[in-house]
């Protein structure tokens, strides 16, 4: 397999992007190099049982309950190669610049940065090994997908979350790339992200009715940010 200048395996034809294994190795190497800042844990499993890893970057301090929390996820759509690489470069910049850059010192002393590089590791594996398929969804064949070709099965994880499930822009056709699944939150990958977000962000800082309050500002007291 091709490797980058740091020795991590990359996607054939895309030397700037680490592949699934290269990125996983990078995660744990960063945690090993900066144990006082970086922790990597599994927050759940994919349909095929692959670990969905989350990285936390922050200083070890006694006021951890007062820190703001940022959750950034990537790798939802398998064929989108760039986002996980960008997120890892951001993680590396934060860890390597602590005690050097005053702004990064402040960020890590007052904030927990939580990063999920691959929400969809099964799909990513397919996309890397079979680029001609332009794989987007997860790999759950589902009981309703018997009429689909083997290359069009799966659920669009991005359209499987509770919020606005089955709304405009999503499909009820199991063969479509935007198929939303059998029910809101039906997929293992979706469940892992939702559970992790609920763990990070306190209930009192969540909107009671997200649909009706979509355009209502949280206010200055909010302590969490979610980015995908």
C-alpha positions in Angstrom: 0.0 0.0 0.0 1.2 3.6 -0.6 2.3 5.6 2.4 2.7 9.3 3.1 5.9 11.0 4.3 5.0 10.0 7.9 4.7 6.4 7.0 0.9 6.0 7.2 -0.9 4.1 4.6 -2.9 6.3 2.1 -5.7 5.8 -0.4 -4.4 4.6 -3.8 -4.4 7.6 -6.1 -4.9 10.1 -3.3 -1.5 10.4 -1.6 -2.6 13.3 0.6 -5.4 11.2 2.3 -4.7 8.5 4.8 -6.8 5.4 4.4 -8.9 3.9 7.2 -6.0 1.9 8.7 -3.6 4.8 8.3 -6.0 7.2 10.1 -6.6 4.7 12.9 -2.9 4.3 13.4 -2.5 8.1 13.4 -5.2 8.5 16.1 -3.5 6.1 18.5 0.0 7.4 17.7 -1.2 11.0 18.6 -2.7 9.8 21.8 0.5 7.9 22.7 2.7 11.0 21.8 0.5 13.4 23.9 -1.0 11.4 26.7 -1.6 14.5 28.8 -3.8 16.0 26.0 -5.3 13.2 23.8 -7.6 10.3 24.6 -9.0 7.9 22.0 -12.0 5.6 22.9 -14.6 3.5 21.1 -18.1 5.1 21.3 -19.9 2.2 19.6 -19.7 -0.2 16.7 -20.8 -0.1 13.0 -23.1 -2.5 11.4 -20.2 -4.9 10.7 -18.8 -4.4 14.2 -16.0 -2.0 13.4 -15.2 0.4 16.3 -16.3 4.0 15.9 -13.6 6.0 17.6 -13.8 9.4 19.2 -10.8 11.5 20.1 -10.9 14.0 23.0 -8.3 16.8 23.1 -8.1 19.0 26.2 -5.9 19.7 29.1 -6.2 17.7 32.3 -7.6 20.2 34.8 -9.8 20.2 37.9 -12.4 22.5 36.3 -13.4 20.0 33.5 -17.1 20.4 34.3 -16.9 24.1 33.5 -15.3 23.5 30.0 -17.2 24.1 26.8 -17.6 21.1 24.5 -17.2 20.9 20.8 -18.2 17.8 18.8 -17.0 17.5 15.2 -17.9 14.4 13.2 -16.7 13.4 9.7 -16.7 10.3 7.5 -20.5 10.1 7.4 -20.6 9.7 3.6 -18.1 7.1 2.7 -16.9 8.5 -0.6 -16.0 11.9 0.8 -12.3 11.3 1.4 -11.2 14.7 2.5 -13.1 15.5 5.8 -11.4 12.8 8.1 -8.0 13.9 6.8 -8.8 17.6 7.6 -10.1 16.7 11.0 -6.9 14.8 11.8 -4.7 17.6 10.7 -6.7 19.9 13.0 -6.2 17.5 15.9 -2.5 17.3 15.2 -2.2 21.0 15.1 -3.9 21.4 18.4 -1.8 18.8 20.1 1.5 19.8 18.6 1.0 23.5 19.3 0.0 23.3 22.9 2.6 25.2 25.1 3.7 27.0 21.9 0.7 28.9 20.7 -1.1 31.0 23.3 -4.5 30.8 21.5 -4.4 27.0 21.4 -3.4 27.0 25.0 -6.5 29.0 25.8 -8.7 26.8 23.7 -7.6 23.5 25.3 -7.6 24.9 28.8 -11.2 26.0 28.4 -12.7 23.5 25.9 -13.0 19.8 25.3 -12.6 19.1 21.6 -14.3 15.8 20.6 -13.6 14.4 17.1 -15.1 11.4 15.3 -13.1 10.7 12.2 -15.3 8.0 10.7 -18.9 7.8 11.6 -19.2 5.2 8.8 -16.2 2.9 8.8 -17.9 0.1 6.9 -18.8 2.3 4.0 -15.4 4.0 4.0 -13.8 0.6 3.7 -15.9 -0.2 0.6 -15.2 3.3 -0.9 -11.5 2.9 -0.5 -11.3 -0.7 -1.9 -13.9 -0.1 -4.7 -13.6 3.6 -5.7 -15.6 2.9 -8.9 -18.7 2.4 -6.8 -18.6 5.9 -5.3 -20.0 4.3 -2.1 -22.0 6.7 0.1 -24.2 4.8 2.5 -23.4 2.3 5.3 -23.5 -1.4 4.3 -26.6 -2.6 6.2 -28.5 -4.6 3.5 -31.8 -4.3 5.4 -34.9 -6.5 5.0 -36.5 -4.0 2.6 -33.6 -3.9 0.2 -34.1 -7.3 -1.5 -34.9 -5.6 -4.8 -31.8 -3.5 -4.8 -28.5 -4.4 -6.4 -25.7 -5.3 -4.0 -24.0 -2.0 -5.0 -27.1 0.2 -4.0 -27.9 -1.2 -0.6 -27.4 0.6 2.7 -28.7 3.6 4.6 -27.7 7.2 4.3 -26.6 7.8 7.9 -26.8 11.6 7.5 -30.6 11.2 6.9 -31.2 8.6 9.6 -31.0 10.9 12.6 -34.2 11.8 14.5 -34.1 15.4 13.5 -36.1 16.0 10.3 -36.1 12.2 9.6 -38.0 11.4 6.3 -38.3 15.1 5.4 -37.4 16.8 2.1 -34.1 15.7 0.6 -34.4 12.1 1.9 -35.8 9.0 0.1 -38.0 6.1 1.1 -36.6 4.0 -1.7 -34.1 1.6 -0.2 -32.1 1.6 -3.4 -31.6 5.4 -3.4 -28.4 7.0 -2.2 -30.5 9.2 0.2 -32.5 6.3 1.7 -33.4 7.3 5.3 -33.7 3.8 6.8 -36.6 1.9 8.3 -37.0 4.3 11.2 -35.4 7.3 12.7 -32.1 6.3 14.4 -32.4 2.7 13.1 -28.7 2.4 12.3 -25.9 1.4 14.7 -23.7 4.3 13.5 -26.5 6.8 14.0 -27.2 5.5 17.5 -23.5 5.7 18.5 -23.3 9.4 17.5 -26.6 10.3 19.1 -25.6 8.6 22.4 -22.2 10.3 22.4 -23.8 13.7 21.8 -26.3 13.2 24.6 -23.4 12.3 26.9 -21.5 15.4 26.1 -24.3 18.0 26.0 -26.4 18.5 29.1 -30.2 18.0 28.7 -31.0 21.5 30.0 -29.0 22.9 27.0 -31.0 21.0 24.4 -34.0 22.5 22.7 -37.3 20.9 23.7 -38.7 21.1 20.2 -35.8 21.4 17.7 -38.2 21.7 14.7 -40.1 24.6 16.1 -37.0 26.2 17.6 -34.7 25.7 14.7 -34.1 29.4 14.2 -34.2 30.4 17.9 -30.7 31.3 19.3 -29.5 29.4 22.3 -28.1 32.5 24.1 -24.7 33.1 25.7 -25.1 30.5 28.3 -24.7 27.6 25.9 -21.6 25.5 26.5 -21.7 23.2 23.4 -21.1 23.3 19.7 -21.8 20.5 17.2 -20.2 20.5 13.7 -20.6 17.9 10.9 
